[in-house]
Amino acid sequence: MLAIYCLWHRYLDPQPRFHMAEQPVVIQKISWESLCPWTIIFRTLPVASTLSVIALSLVGVVVAPIGWRTAEALFVNEDLRNDTQMTEIIRNNNSPYRGVLLPIADGVEPLTVMGVRVTGPREVFRQFVNPYRSLFNRDYSLRKFGYFLFGALWMLALWSFVGVAICRICLMRLTRNEFLGMDDAFEYALEKWTTAIGAIGAPLTAILVICLPLSIVGLLMGFDVGLMLVGLLWVIVIAAAALMGVLLFGLMFGWPLMVASVSCEGQNAFDAMTRSYAYVFQRPLHYLFYSLVAILFGGLCWIIVAALADMVVNLSYWSTSWGANVSIDRMTEIVEAPPLDADGVSTETQTHYIGRSAIGLWNGLIKSIATAFLYGLFWCMASSVYLLLRKDVDETEMDEVFVSAETRTYQLPPLRSDADGIPQVQDPTPDVELPPEDRDPAESVED
């Protein structure tokens, strides 16, 4: 009977006495940052577009040629100027933008997307690395070696400072969503830029220390007995060369991470170096994937920015060519090249030279600003890749960043006793001479 009653209540009762509460359906929002943490690379674009980052990058872009021109004055002679390859290298180093705006050189395999060459971050990377690669070229003369050594040291000092400042701005924005001012970034870089130099310079110094004994071994190879001894102990030379190769490989791909590490952790040079080497060797596939994403994203951004800068310059030529009643190609020749006579001799006057130089200066400023954006984007993406690799290796949360302790202290408001001797809180205003009857008796005693 009990079973029949329950069945009747379950299926036949037109007004059931018990109703189950309907549970609301909650649609969960997909967190792309948790699912695809590498999308943090895309968040670097707004940071790289800020005025502070572009201004800092512009300082580096404009000041870098000063060091290269100094190196040219110290080491380049007429023989080097007659070298076509060396002349092209000097022209690129002396220009703020020419090295990244030139077409890709022959023999360099470009990365293409839908038929469009993607450069940008790769060109910035080559601008930083090429001076150091040239130092290992045994075919270069002593003057060439001195030129590249001076330029490499100048680039190391300059971009360590600028890179630390830009990475600090980007890291504070990505981790704490704080807008760091240029003055604070400059102050932080002034304190930590030597640490970045030490982190990058330590592997180079270690390579030099390893290379010096090997050079002495090379002297022994000039004798038959010495060659025999070196041949028996050649395994030691191979081991030393392998160690140098490991140091160079880690430095070649880890130096941007060293600068970002100094900006993020506020640590010493040794910690920044070891962190970067650990990230490169422990997560090489992760690093490769993040680098490809950064190259593609930064390359597409550079295509737009470079096209915009080129469009501004071309529109200035196009609009003025109507008034000058010449073609746009002829207007380009007037602005960028001096006039020549039938024999190919320049007929340019002083006023023509001043006008052409002024126009070239303004056009160069447009291209330099575009180049500064690219350099700033490079350092911002290096900061984001550092956060990703730190998360993969150290399992550190993405929002953790070093913040120096606040040194500012706040004093308590002054206290004064009234006529009854009860202390009263006073306004924090400058002390004013009080009449004798309103003074604190304790103060009177002290006086």
Secondary structure, 3 states (H helix, E strand, C coil): CHHHHHHHHHHHCCCCCCCCCCCCCCCCCCCHHHHCHHHHHHHHHHHHCCHHHHHHHHHHHHHHHHHHHHHHHHHCCHHHHCCHHHHHHHHHHHCCCHHHHCCCCCCCCCEEECCEEECCHHHHHHHHHHHHHHCCCCCCCHHHHHHHHHHHHHHHHHHHHHHHHHHHHHHHHHHHCCCCCHHHHHHHHHHHHHHHHHHHHHHHHHHHHHHHHHHHHHHHCCCHHHHHHHHHCHHHHHHHHHHHHHHHHHHHHHHHHHHHHHHHHCCCHHHHHHHHHHHHHHCHHHHHHHHHHHHHHHHHHHHHHHHHHHHHHHHHHHHHHHHHCCCHHHHHHHHHCCCECCCCCECCCHHHHHHHHHHHHHHHHHHHHHHHHHHHHHHHHHHHHHHHHHHHHHCCCCCCCCCCCCCCCCCCCCEEECCCCCEEECCCCCCCCCCHHHCCHHHHHHC
